[in-house]
Amino acid sequence: MEPTSPKVLDMRRNARYAMHCAVEDDSGGQGEFFVTGRAVEVDDAKTSGQAFEDARMMGYSPQERHVLFELRIEEAMATVYDNGRPKRSRWGAA
């Protein structure tokens, strides 16, 4: 993230996050996925250097000024639909 991004300040103030994928159609398509957890700012040069190098190999252009967060997963849930009926699988960190 850009160091001046409001999201950086948000993550530093409250590290909780949630991500949810979009469902592709009204029948549930291939299902959905939901993840929650906490973000931890990465301040280790070796770790951020490796993450930036990996990103460059995938075609991204991270800059050294960018702020990197590690998203630690606390809970994940996957839902698939069988004849319109949801079947859920949950995972929680121990």
C-alpha positions in Angstrom: 0.0 0.0 0.0 1.0 3.6 -0.5 2.3 4.9 2.9 -0.2 7.9 2.6 -3.2 5.6 1.9 -6.0 5.9 4.5 -6.1 2.1 4.5 -2.6 2.0 6.0 -3.8 4.2 8.9 -6.9 2.0 9.2 -4.9 -1.2 9.4 -2.5 0.3 11.9 -5.4 1.4 14.1 -7.5 -1.7 13.8 -5.8 -4.8 12.3 -9.0 -6.8 11.8 -9.9 -7.7 8.2 -12.5 -9.7 6.3 -12.6 -10.7 2.6 -15.4 -12.3 0.7 -15.5 -13.4 -2.9 -18.3 -12.5 -5.2 -20.8 -15.2 -6.2 -20.9 -15.5 -9.9 -24.7 -16.1 -10.4 -28.0 -16.4 -8.7 -27.6 -20.2 -8.2 -24.3 -19.8 -6.4 -22.1 -20.7 -9.3 -18.9 -22.4 -8.1 -19.5 -21.3 -4.6 -18.0 -18.6 -2.4 -15.2 -18.1 0.1 -14.9 -15.9 3.2 -11.8 -15.2 5.3 -11.2 -13.2 8.4 -8.2 -12.4 10.5 -5.6 -9.8 11.5 -3.1 -7.9 9.5 0.5 -7.6 10.8 2.7 -4.9 9.3 5.9 -6.4 7.9 9.0 -4.4 8.9 11.6 -7.0 8.2 13.6 -6.0 5.1 14.4 -9.6 4.0 10.7 -10.6 4.2 9.4 -7.5 2.4 12.2 -7.8 -0.2 11.2 -11.4 -1.0 7.5 -10.4 -1.2 8.3 -7.5 -3.6 10.5 -9.7 -5.7 7.7 -12.4 -5.9 5.2 -9.6 -6.9 7.6 -8.4 -9.7 7.8 -11.9 -11.0 4.0 -11.9 -11.3 4.0 -8.7 -13.2 3.4 -6.2 -10.4 5.5 -3.1 -9.7 5.8 -2.7 -6.0 7.9 0.3 -4.8 10.3 0.3 -1.8 8.1 3.0 -0.2 5.1 0.7 -0.1 3.8 -0.7 3.2 3.4 -4.4 3.4 1.0 -6.3 5.6 0.9 -10.0 6.3 -2.8 -11.2 6.5 -3.0 -13.8 9.2 -6.0 -16.1 8.8 -8.1 -16.7 11.9 -11.2 -18.2 10.2 -12.1 -19.4 6.7 -15.4 -20.6 5.3 -16.2 -22.1 1.9 -19.7 -22.6 0.6 -20.8 -24.7 -2.4 -24.3 -25.1 -3.6 -25.9 -28.4 -4.4 -29.3 -28.0 -6.0 -29.6 -24.6 -4.3 -28.7 -25.9 -0.9 -25.6 -24.5 0.8 -23.0 -26.8 2.1 -20.4 -25.0 4.3 -17.0 -26.0 5.4 -15.3 -24.0 8.2 -11.8 -23.8 9.4 -10.6 -21.9 12.4 -7.1 -21.3 13.7 -6.3 -23.2 16.9 
